[in-house]
C-alpha cells in the first residue's frame, strides 16, 4: 500500500507540471493567455542560426549520403552478368594474355570470380564494356588491331579511375559524412533538447503566474509570500535553462568541425579528380600514337 501511495505521489509530481504547461500552451495557441514571457532577442537570434545550421546539414547530407551507395553512378539500363563481374580488368587481361584460341579468350573473359564481385561504378562498367569490345575485335581480326589495343588500354585505365572513385567515397564517408552526422544527431540534438527545456520552463513560469494571479483576484500585488516564492523559483528555473541553452547553442555554432569536415570532403574530391586526370593523361598519348600509326599505315606507299 505504501508503494502504491508513493507511486501515486510521484506520478502526480510529474503529471501536474506537464498538465499545467499543456494548459498554458493551449491558452497561448488560442490567444486566451494573460501574458507570455518573452525570450531575449539575442536568444531568438541564436535559435535562428541553429535552425539554419540544422537545415544546412540535413540538405547537404541528403545529397552526399549517396557516397555511401557504391552504384550511385551505375547506369540503370546496364545488364551485366555474374561472370561479367567476376574478375578485375587487370586479372582478365592477364588471363587473356595466355589465351591461344578464341575459346580460351572467351573462357578468360567469363572466368569464375576469384573474390567478391567487382564494383558497380560507371567507370568499372565502361572498363568491362571496353575490354569485352577489345576481345570481340581481336577475335575477328587476323592481325593486331589498333582499336582493340586501345580499348584494352582504356579498360585498364578506367578501372583505375573507378578504384580512385571508391577511394574518394571511403574518405568522404569517414571524414565528412561521419562528422556531419555527428553534428546533426548529437550536437544539434543537444541544442534542441536545451531549447525544449527553455520552452517548458517558460510555460511553467507563465502557468504559475496565471494561477497565482487568479488566486489573488487578478492583482499580482496581492500575492501571498508563498506565491511570490513559487513564482521566483519558476523564474530562476527559466533563467537557468535559458543560460544553459545559450551556452549549448553557442558551442554548436562556434565548433570548427563542420568546416573541417567540408574541407575533407573537398580534399577527397580533389584527390579523385587529380588521380583521374593523371590516369587519363598517361593514356591519351598512347591512344593518340595508335591512331597516328594506323593512319600512317593506310597512306599509299611511294613507288
TABEL-V884437 format. One record per residue. N is the residue number from 0. OMEGA is omega in whole degrees, -180 to 180 (none if undefined). NEAR is the number of other ideal C-beta (glycine too) atoms within 12 Angstrom. D_CENTER is the distance of its C-alpha to the mean C-alpha in Angstrom with 2 decimals. Layout:
n=N omega=OMEGA near=NEAR d_center=D_CENTER
n=N omega=OMEGA near=NEAR d_center=D_CENTER
This chain:
n=0 omega=179 near=7 d_center=53.76
n=1 omega=-180 near=8 d_center=52.69
n=2 omega=179 near=9 d_center=49.17
n=3 omega=179 near=10 d_center=49.00
n=4 omega=179 near=11 d_center=50.18
n=5 omega=178 near=12 d_center=47.70
n=6 omega=180 near=14 d_center=44.85
n=7 omega=179 near=15 d_center=46.24
n=8 omega=-179 near=14 d_center=46.36
n=9 omega=179 near=13 d_center=42.81
n=10 omega=180 near=15 d_center=41.57
n=11 omega=-179 near=15 d_center=43.54
n=12 omega=-180 near=13 d_center=42.25
n=13 omega=-174 near=14 d_center=38.64
n=14 omega=-176 near=15 d_center=39.33
n=15 omega=177 near=19 d_center=41.68
n=16 omega=179 near=24 d_center=39.26
n=17 omega=179 near=18 d_center=36.59
n=18 omega=179 near=19 d_center=39.22
n=19 omega=178 near=28 d_center=40.39
n=20 omega=-179 near=29 d_center=36.93
n=21 omega=179 near=18 d_center=36.42
n=22 omega=179 near=23 d_center=39.83
n=23 omega=180 near=33 d_center=39.18
n=24 omega=180 near=22 d_center=35.87
n=25 omega=179 near=16 d_center=37.70
n=26 omega=-180 near=22 d_center=40.51
n=27 omega=180 near=22 d_center=38.19
n=28 omega=180 near=13 d_center=36.57
n=29 omega=180 near=10 d_center=40.08
n=30 omega=-178 near=9 d_center=41.37
n=31 omega=-180 near=14 d_center=44.07
n=32 omega=-180 near=21 d_center=42.97
n=33 omega=-179 near=20 d_center=45.54
n=34 omega=179 near=19 d_center=43.07
n=35 omega=-180 near=21 d_center=39.45
n=36 omega=-178 near=30 d_center=38.66
n=37 omega=176 near=13 d_center=36.69
n=38 omega=-180 near=26 d_center=33.84
n=39 omega=180 near=18 d_center=34.24
n=40 omega=179 near=10 d_center=32.91
n=41 omega=179 near=16 d_center=31.05
n=42 omega=-180 near=30 d_center=29.26
n=43 omega=178 near=19 d_center=28.35
n=44 omega=177 near=17 d_center=27.06
n=45 omega=178 near=30 d_center=24.74
n=46 omega=179 near=31 d_center=23.45
n=47 omega=-179 near=18 d_center=22.73
n=48 omega=178 near=22 d_center=20.83
n=49 omega=178 near=35 d_center=18.72
n=50 omega=179 near=21 d_center=18.06
n=51 omega=179 near=18 d_center=17.08
n=52 omega=179 near=31 d_center=14.65
n=53 omega=180 near=29 d_center=13.05
n=54 omega=178 near=16 d_center=12.94
n=55 omega=180 near=24 d_center=11.41
n=56 omega=-178 near=34 d_center=8.42
n=57 omega=-176 near=20 d_center=8.24
n=58 omega=-178 near=15 d_center=9.01
n=59 omega=178 near=26 d_center=6.87
n=60 omega=180 near=31 d_center=3.50
n=61 omega=179 near=15 d_center=5.95
n=62 omega=-174 near=19 d_center=6.70
n=63 omega=176 near=32 d_center=4.66
n=64 omega=177 near=22 d_center=3.41
n=65 omega=178 near=18 d_center=7.13
n=66 omega=176 near=33 d_center=7.53
n=67 omega=-178 near=20 d_center=7.89
n=68 omega=-172 near=19 d_center=10.52
n=69 omega=-176 near=25 d_center=13.55
n=70 omega=-176 near=26 d_center=15.61
n=71 omega=177 near=22 d_center=13.35
n=72 omega=-179 near=24 d_center=16.30
n=73 omega=-177 near=25 d_center=19.01
n=74 omega=-177 near=17 d_center=21.67
n=75 omega=-177 near=12 d_center=22.36
n=76 omega=-178 near=8 d_center=26.08
n=77 omega=177 near=19 d_center=26.53
n=78 omega=179 near=14 d_center=28.56
n=79 omega=-178 near=26 d_center=28.63
n=80 omega=177 near=16 d_center=30.68
n=81 omega=179 near=15 d_center=30.24
n=82 omega=178 near=20 d_center=32.64
n=83 omega=-176 near=26 d_center=30.76
n=84 omega=-173 near=31 d_center=27.78
n=85 omega=-174 near=25 d_center=30.13
n=86 omega=175 near=31 d_center=30.61
n=87 omega=177 near=30 d_center=29.04
n=88 omega=-179 near=41 d_center=30.66
n=89 omega=178 near=25 d_center=32.31
n=90 omega=180 near=25 d_center=33.78
n=91 omega=178 near=37 d_center=35.10
n=92 omega=178 near=32 d_center=36.68
n=93 omega=179 near=18 d_center=38.36
n=94 omega=180 near=26 d_center=39.73
n=95 omega=-179 near=32 d_center=40.87
n=96 omega=179 near=16 d_center=42.75
n=97 omega=-179 near=15 d_center=44.99
n=98 omega=-178 near=22 d_center=45.58
n=99 omega=180 near=12 d_center=49.19
n=100 omega=177 near=13 d_center=49.16
n=101 omega=-180 near=17 d_center=47.05
n=102 omega=179 near=12 d_center=46.77
n=103 omega=178 near=18 d_center=45.46
n=104 omega=178 near=29 d_center=42.98
n=105 omega=178 near=20 d_center=41.70
n=106 omega=179 near=21 d_center=41.51
n=107 omega=-179 near=31 d_center=39.46
n=108 omega=-177 near=35 d_center=36.93
n=109 omega=-180 near=26 d_center=36.63
n=110 omega=-180 near=25 d_center=36.93
n=111 omega=-177 near=17 d_center=35.35
n=112 omega=177 near=18 d_center=32.04
n=113 omega=180 near=16 d_center=32.41
n=114 omega=180 near=12 d_center=29.03
n=115 omega=178 near=13 d_center=25.84
n=116 omega=-178 near=21 d_center=25.35
n=117 omega=-175 near=34 d_center=24.22
n=118 omega=175 near=33 d_center=20.69
n=119 omega=173 near=28 d_center=20.06
n=120 omega=-180 near=34 d_center=18.87
n=121 omega=-179 near=26 d_center=20.77
n=122 omega=178 near=37 d_center=22.46
n=123 omega=179 near=39 d_center=23.58
n=124 omega=176 near=33 d_center=24.92
n=125 omega=-180 near=30 d_center=26.85
n=126 omega=-179 near=41 d_center=28.18
n=127 omega=179 near=44 d_center=29.46
n=128 omega=-180 near=26 d_center=31.04
n=129 omega=180 near=34 d_center=32.64
n=130 omega=178 near=42 d_center=34.16
n=131 omega=178 near=31 d_center=35.48
n=132 omega=178 near=24 d_center=37.02
n=133 omega=-178 near=34 d_center=38.51
n=134 omega=177 near=35 d_center=40.27
n=135 omega=179 near=21 d_center=41.57
n=136 omega=-178 near=23 d_center=43.21
n=137 omega=-178 near=31 d_center=44.50
n=138 omega=-179 near=22 d_center=46.10
n=139 omega=-179 near=15 d_center=48.03
n=140 omega=180 near=16 d_center=49.13
n=141 omega=-179 near=9 d_center=52.29
n=142 omega=179 near=12 d_center=51.08
n=143 omega=-177 near=17 d_center=47.85
n=144 omega=-178 near=23 d_center=45.98
n=145 omega=-180 near=27 d_center=44.07
n=146 omega=178 near=24 d_center=41.38
n=147 omega=179 near=29 d_center=40.86
n=148 omega=-179 near=30 d_center=40.58
n=149 omega=180 near=31 d_center=38.14
n=150 omega=178 near=32 d_center=35.90
n=151 omega=178 near=39 d_center=35.88
n=152 omega=179 near=31 d_center=34.94
n=153 omega=179 near=34 d_center=32.20
n=154 omega=180 near=37 d_center=30.87
n=155 omega=-179 near=36 d_center=30.81
n=156 omega=-178 near=36 d_center=29.08
n=157 omega=175 near=33 d_center=26.34
n=158 omega=177 near=36 d_center=25.62
n=159 omega=177 near=31 d_center=25.11
n=160 omega=178 near=37 d_center=22.75
n=161 omega=178 near=37 d_center=20.75
n=162 omega=177 near=27 d_center=20.73
n=163 omega=177 near=31 d_center=19.60
n=164 omega=179 near=37 d_center=16.57
n=165 omega=177 near=31 d_center=15.76
n=166 omega=176 near=24 d_center=16.38
n=167 omega=-177 near=35 d_center=14.01
n=168 omega=-180 near=32 d_center=11.16
n=169 omega=178 near=23 d_center=12.24
n=170 omega=-179 near=28 d_center=12.37
n=171 omega=180 near=37 d_center=8.90
n=172 omega=-175 near=27 d_center=7.67
n=173 omega=-173 near=21 d_center=10.38
n=174 omega=179 near=28 d_center=10.67
n=175 omega=-176 near=36 d_center=7.62
n=176 omega=-180 near=32 d_center=4.53
n=177 omega=-179 near=25 d_center=7.59
n=178 omega=-178 near=31 d_center=9.14
n=179 omega=175 near=38 d_center=7.08
n=180 omega=177 near=27 d_center=6.76
n=181 omega=178 near=24 d_center=10.41
n=182 omega=-178 near=34 d_center=11.35
n=183 omega=-172 near=31 d_center=10.25
n=184 omega=-180 near=19 d_center=11.74
n=185 omega=-176 near=21 d_center=14.55
n=186 omega=-179 near=29 d_center=15.81
n=187 omega=175 near=35 d_center=15.34
n=188 omega=175 near=20 d_center=16.59
n=189 omega=-180 near=25 d_center=19.58
n=190 omega=178 near=35 d_center=20.24
n=191 omega=179 near=24 d_center=20.25
n=192 omega=-180 near=21 d_center=22.64
n=193 omega=178 near=31 d_center=24.83
n=194 omega=177 near=31 d_center=25.12
n=195 omega=177 near=20 d_center=26.08
n=196 omega=177 near=25 d_center=28.72
n=197 omega=-179 near=34 d_center=30.07
n=198 omega=179 near=27 d_center=30.39
n=199 omega=-180 near=27 d_center=32.09
n=200 omega=177 near=33 d_center=34.47
n=201 omega=178 near=35 d_center=35.30
n=202 omega=178 near=34 d_center=36.12
n=203 omega=180 near=34 d_center=38.19
n=204 omega=-177 near=36 d_center=40.03
n=205 omega=178 near=32 d_center=40.86
n=206 omega=177 near=36 d_center=41.95
n=207 omega=178 near=38 d_center=44.22
n=208 omega=-178 near=34 d_center=45.66
n=209 omega=-179 near=30 d_center=46.35
n=210 omega=-178 near=28 d_center=47.98
n=211 omega=178 near=31 d_center=50.16
n=212 omega=178 near=25 d_center=51.09
n=213 omega=180 near=17 d_center=52.25
n=214 omega=-180 near=20 d_center=54.23
n=215 omega=178 near=20 d_center=55.87
n=216 omega=178 near=12 d_center=56.96
n=217 omega=-178 near=16 d_center=54.32
n=218 omega=-179 near=12 d_center=55.40
n=219 omega=179 near=21 d_center=53.10
n=220 omega=-178 near=12 d_center=56.15
n=221 omega=-179 near=15 d_center=57.80
n=222 omega=173 near=23 d_center=55.15
n=223 omega=180 near=16 d_center=56.40
n=224 omega=179 near=12 d_center=55.50
n=225 omega=180 near=14 d_center=53.45
n=226 omega=178 near=24 d_center=51.47
n=227 omega=179 near=21 d_center=50.92
n=228 omega=-179 near=15 d_center=49.62
n=229 omega=178 near=25 d_center=47.16
n=230 omega=180 near=29 d_center=45.87
n=231 omega=178 near=19 d_center=45.60
n=232 omega=178 near=20 d_center=43.65
n=233 omega=177 near=32 d_center=41.17
n=234 omega=179 near=22 d_center=40.98
n=235 omega=179 near=18 d_center=40.37
n=236 omega=179 near=25 d_center=37.54
n=237 omega=180 near=32 d_center=35.99
n=238 omega=-180 near=22 d_center=36.37
n=239 omega=179 near=20 d_center=34.99
n=240 omega=179 near=30 d_center=31.83
n=241 omega=178 near=32 d_center=31.38
n=242 omega=178 near=23 d_center=31.78
n=243 omega=-180 near=24 d_center=29.32
n=244 omega=177 near=35 d_center=26.68
n=245 omega=180 near=30 d_center=27.41
n=246 omega=-179 near=20 d_center=26.92
n=247 omega=-179 near=31 d_center=23.57
n=248 omega=178 near=35 d_center=22.24
n=249 omega=178 near=23 d_center=23.65
n=250 omega=179 near=23 d_center=22.00
n=251 omega=-177 near=35 d_center=18.53
n=252 omega=-175 near=28 d_center=19.37
n=253 omega=-177 near=19 d_center=21.11
n=254 omega=-180 near=24 d_center=18.75
n=255 omega=-174 near=14 d_center=17.94
n=256 omega=-179 near=27 d_center=14.75
n=257 omega=180 near=28 d_center=12.30
n=258 omega=177 near=19 d_center=14.60
n=259 omega=178 near=18 d_center=14.98
n=260 omega=178 near=32 d_center=11.31
n=261 omega=177 near=25 d_center=11.44
n=262 omega=178 near=19 d_center=14.64
n=263 omega=176 near=28 d_center=13.27
n=264 omega=-179 near=31 d_center=10.83
n=265 omega=180 near=21 d_center=14.03
n=266 omega=179 near=19 d_center=16.16
n=267 omega=178 near=30 d_center=14.40
n=268 omega=179 near=25 d_center=14.69
n=269 omega=-180 near=18 d_center=18.21
n=270 omega=179 near=23 d_center=19.25
n=271 omega=-178 near=30 d_center=18.32
n=272 omega=177 near=18 d_center=20.26
n=273 omega=179 near=19 d_center=23.01
n=274 omega=178 near=26 d_center=23.42
n=275 omega=179 near=26 d_center=23.53
n=276 omega=-179 near=18 d_center=26.13
n=277 omega=-179 near=17 d_center=28.17
n=278 omega=-177 near=27 d_center=28.27
n=279 omega=177 near=23 d_center=29.32
n=280 omega=177 near=16 d_center=31.69
n=281 omega=-179 near=19 d_center=33.47
n=282 omega=-172 near=29 d_center=33.67
n=283 omega=180 near=18 d_center=34.95
n=284 omega=-180 near=15 d_center=38.32
n=285 omega=179 near=23 d_center=39.04
n=286 omega=176 near=26 d_center=38.57
n=287 omega=-180 near=17 d_center=40.54
n=288 omega=177 near=17 d_center=43.32
n=289 omega=179 near=25 d_center=43.49
n=290 omega=180 near=18 d_center=43.81
n=291 omega=-180 near=16 d_center=46.56
n=292 omega=180 near=19 d_center=48.34
n=293 omega=179 near=20 d_center=48.30
n=294 omega=180 near=12 d_center=49.62
n=295 omega=-179 near=13 d_center=52.31
n=296 omega=-179 near=15 d_center=53.47
n=297 omega=178 near=11 d_center=54.09
n=298 omega=179 near=10 d_center=56.35
n=299 omega=-178 near=7 d_center=60.04
n=300 omega=178 near=7 d_center=61.98
n=301 omega=179 near=4 d_center=64.88
n=302 omega=none near=3 d_center=68.32
